[in-house]
Each structure stands twice: as C-alpha cells, then as structure tokens.
C-alpha cells in the first residue's frame, strides 16, 4: 500500500533539545482487500492539536466503472429551452 506524507506519525518533545520521532500509527490491509483495492493509499496528515498524525486511508477500485443511466423526464419536453436539445440527441 502506498504511503504518503510524513515518515513519522508521533513526536515527543521533552522540553529540551531531544525530540523523539516514531512511526507508531499504521494502517493494515489483508491480501483480499489489496486485490479489490489495488490503488489504495495511506496518507499521514499534519499534526493538529496532537502529537500524533491523523491517518487517512483512500481506496479506489481498479477498472470498475458504473454504467450511467439517462432517465428522460417528460416535463423537460414542456420547457421550450430544454425540449429541442434533449429531443435532438440519441
């Protein structure tokens, strides 16, 4: 799974010069899920009000497109501005 963003998901500042950076937070995906969502990714977002990064998991099924269905509403033909363009298309 592709990982975007900051390498470390947690930071600890002890008030001194020492900062500890760790990758504590992770996302896990099994093989079946990877087959269904091969384009999945994990984004480590910016830290806001916390010492942890939030994690955003994105997924998009590969090669699956929904067939778009056009439904003609009869009241469209009653509108003078709409009727001609709609009736002229096949």
C-alpha positions as a Markdown table, in Angstrom:
| # | Residue | x | y | z |
|---|---|---|---|---|
| 1 | Unk | 0.0 | 0.0 | 0.0 |
| 2 | Unk | 1.4 | 3.4 | -1.0 |
| 3 | Unk | 2.2 | 5.7 | 1.9 |
| 4 | Unk | 2.1 | 9.5 | 1.5 |
| 5 | Unk | 3.1 | 12.3 | 3.9 |
| 6 | Unk | 5.4 | 12.4 | 6.9 |
| 7 | Unk | 7.5 | 9.4 | 7.7 |
| 8 | Unk | 6.9 | 9.5 | 11.4 |
| 9 | Unk | 3.4 | 9.6 | 12.9 |
| 10 | Unk | 4.3 | 10.6 | 16.5 |
| 11 | Unk | 6.7 | 13.1 | 18.0 |
| 12 | Unk | 7.7 | 13.7 | 21.6 |
| 13 | Unk | 9.4 | 16.9 | 22.8 |
| 14 | Unk | 10.7 | 16.7 | 26.3 |
| 15 | Unk | 11.1 | 20.5 | 26.7 |
| 16 | Unk | 14.8 | 20.1 | 25.9 |
| 17 | Unk | 16.9 | 19.6 | 22.8 |
| 18 | Unk | 15.9 | 16.0 | 22.4 |
| 19 | Unk | 13.0 | 15.1 | 20.1 |
| 20 | Unk | 11.8 | 11.6 | 19.7 |
| 21 | Unk | 10.1 | 10.7 | 16.3 |
| 22 | Unk | 8.4 | 7.3 | 15.9 |
| 23 | Unk | 6.1 | 5.6 | 13.4 |
| 24 | Unk | 3.5 | 4.3 | 15.9 |
| 25 | Unk | 0.3 | 4.6 | 13.9 |
| 26 | Unk | -0.3 | 2.3 | 11.0 |
| 27 | Unk | -2.9 | 1.0 | 8.6 |
| 28 | Unk | -3.2 | -2.7 | 7.9 |
| 29 | Unk | -4.8 | -4.4 | 4.8 |
| 30 | Unk | -5.1 | -8.1 | 4.0 |
| 31 | Unk | -4.4 | -9.7 | 0.6 |
| 32 | Unk | -8.1 | -9.9 | -0.4 |
| 33 | Unk | -8.6 | -6.2 | 0.3 |
| 34 | Unk | -5.5 | -5.4 | -1.7 |
| 35 | Unk | -6.9 | -7.4 | -4.7 |
| 36 | Unk | -10.1 | -5.4 | -4.6 |
| 37 | Unk | -8.5 | -2.1 | -4.0 |
| 38 | Unk | -5.0 | -2.2 | -5.7 |
| 39 | Unk | -4.8 | 1.6 | -5.8 |
| 40 | Unk | -5.2 | 2.1 | -2.1 |
| 41 | Unk | -3.0 | 4.5 | -0.2 |
| 42 | Unk | -2.4 | 5.8 | 3.3 |
| 43 | Unk | -1.8 | 9.5 | 4.0 |
| 44 | Unk | -0.1 | 10.7 | 7.2 |
| 45 | Unk | -1.7 | 14.1 | 7.6 |
| 46 | Unk | -0.3 | 17.1 | 9.5 |
| 47 | Unk | -0.4 | 17.1 | 13.3 |
| 48 | Unk | -3.1 | 19.4 | 14.6 |
| 49 | Unk | -3.7 | 19.7 | 18.3 |
| 50 | Unk | -2.0 | 16.4 | 19.0 |
| 51 | Unk | 1.4 | 14.7 | 19.0 |
| 52 | Unk | 0.1 | 12.1 | 16.6 |
| 53 | Unk | -0.6 | 12.5 | 12.8 |
| 54 | Unk | -4.1 | 11.6 | 11.7 |
| 55 | Unk | -4.2 | 8.8 | 9.1 |
| 56 | Unk | -6.4 | 8.9 | 6.0 |
| 57 | Unk | -7.0 | 5.7 | 4.0 |
| 58 | Unk | -8.0 | 6.2 | 0.4 |
| 59 | Unk | -9.3 | 3.5 | -1.9 |
| 60 | Unk | -10.5 | 3.4 | -5.4 |
| 61 | Unk | -11.5 | 0.1 | -7.1 |
| 62 | Unk | -9.5 | -0.5 | -10.2 |
| 63 | Unk | -11.3 | -0.9 | -13.5 |
| 64 | Unk | -14.8 | -0.8 | -12.1 |
| 65 | Unk | -17.0 | 1.8 | -13.8 |
| 66 | Unk | -20.7 | 2.2 | -13.2 |
| 67 | Unk | -22.9 | 2.4 | -16.2 |
| 68 | Unk | -24.5 | 5.8 | -16.3 |
| 69 | Unk | -28.2 | 5.6 | -16.9 |
| 70 | Unk | -30.0 | 8.5 | -18.5 |
| 71 | Unk | -33.6 | 9.0 | -17.4 |
| 72 | Unk | -35.7 | 11.4 | -19.5 |
| 73 | Unk | -38.2 | 13.3 | -17.5 |
| 74 | Unk | -41.3 | 14.1 | -19.6 |
| 75 | Unk | -41.7 | 17.6 | -18.1 |
| 76 | Unk | -38.4 | 18.6 | -19.8 |
| 77 | Unk | -40.1 | 18.4 | -23.2 |
| 78 | Unk | -42.6 | 21.0 | -22.0 |
| 79 | Unk | -39.9 | 23.6 | -21.5 |
| 80 | Unk | -39.2 | 25.5 | -24.7 |
| 81 | Unk | -35.5 | 25.9 | -23.9 |
| 82 | Unk | -34.9 | 22.3 | -23.0 |
| 83 | Unk | -37.0 | 20.3 | -25.4 |
| 84 | Unk | -35.1 | 20.8 | -28.6 |
| 85 | Unk | -31.6 | 19.9 | -27.4 |
| 86 | Unk | -32.9 | 16.9 | -25.5 |
| 87 | Unk | -35.0 | 15.5 | -28.3 |
| 88 | Unk | -32.2 | 16.1 | -30.9 |
| 89 | Unk | -29.8 | 13.7 | -29.1 |
| 90 | Unk | -29.8 | 9.9 | -29.4 |
